[in-house]
């Protein structure tokens, strides 16, 4: 699932610099996440970086856009062609929320 920002967003901007993909931008009223750039931080962090810093917990998985871990990892590789990502079977809990114990 791509992450999205709910209407509870207070426009603090804490999330924007945390996104490794540049998927978060200031919208008309609240910050927004481009689902074509969101990888839920797979390959980077164990949880969505935006959600980790959001003071009002408004960065949540979008139930309307379910995506598997492998799809998100492929997207991360496309967005960051110069970065080496581990193979799907080598991902650790530190690099994917899908691997939580």
C-alpha positions in Angstrom: 0.0 0.0 0.0 1.2 3.4 -0.7 1.2 5.6 2.4 -1.1 8.7 2.3 -1.6 11.7 4.6 -5.0 12.2 6.2 -6.8 15.4 6.6 -5.5 15.5 10.2 -2.2 16.9 8.8 -1.2 20.0 10.6 1.3 21.1 7.9 4.3 20.9 10.2 6.5 19.7 7.3 8.3 17.1 9.4 7.6 14.3 6.9 8.8 15.9 3.7 12.6 15.8 4.3 12.4 12.3 5.7 11.1 10.7 2.5 14.0 8.9 0.7 12.0 9.1 -2.6 10.9 12.8 -2.6 7.3 11.5 -2.7 6.0 14.1 -0.2 5.1 17.6 -1.3 3.1 20.5 0.0 -0.5 20.3 -1.4 -3.1 22.9 -1.5 -4.1 22.4 2.2 -2.0 19.5 3.5 1.1 17.6 2.6 0.5 14.9 0.0 2.3 11.7 -1.0 2.7 10.7 -4.6 1.8 7.0 -4.7 3.9 6.5 -7.8 7.0 7.5 -5.7 6.1 6.0 -2.4 7.8 2.7 -1.6 6.7 2.6 2.1 10.5 3.0 2.7 11.1 -0.6 1.7 14.9 -1.0 1.2 15.5 2.1 3.4 13.8 1.7 6.8 11.8 -0.8 8.9 8.8 1.6 8.9 7.6 4.5 6.9 9.9 7.4 7.7 7.1 9.9 7.4 4.9 8.0 9.9 7.8 7.8 12.3 8.2 11.6 12.5 4.5 12.6 12.2 3.4 14.3 15.4 -0.3 13.6 14.7 -0.1 10.1 13.2 -1.6 11.1 9.9 0.8 9.2 7.6 -1.0 5.8 7.2 -1.1 3.0 4.7 -3.7 3.6 1.9 -6.1 0.6 2.0 -7.2 1.5 -1.6 -3.7 1.0 -2.9 -2.4 -2.4 -1.6 1.1 -3.2 -2.8 3.3 -6.2 -2.1 6.8 -5.9 -0.7 8.4 -7.0 -4.0 6.5 -4.3 -6.0 7.7 -1.6 -3.6 11.3 -2.9 -3.9 11.1 -2.8 -7.7 9.8 0.8 -7.5 12.7 1.7 -5.1 15.2 0.3 -7.6 13.6 2.3 -10.5 13.6 5.5 -8.5 17.2 5.0 -7.3 19.0 3.2 -10.1 22.4 4.1 -8.6 21.6 2.5 -5.2 22.3 -1.1 -4.6 19.3 -2.8 -2.8 19.5 -6.3 -1.4 17.5 -9.0 -3.1 14.0 -9.6 -1.7 15.1 -12.7 0.1 17.9 -10.8 1.8 15.8 -7.9 3.2 16.0 -7.7 6.9 13.4 -6.3 9.4 15.6 -3.1 9.4 14.8 -2.6 5.6 11.1 -3.5 5.3 8.1 -3.3 7.5 6.9 -6.5 5.9 9.6 -8.4 7.8 8.5 -7.4 11.3 8.6 -10.3 13.8 
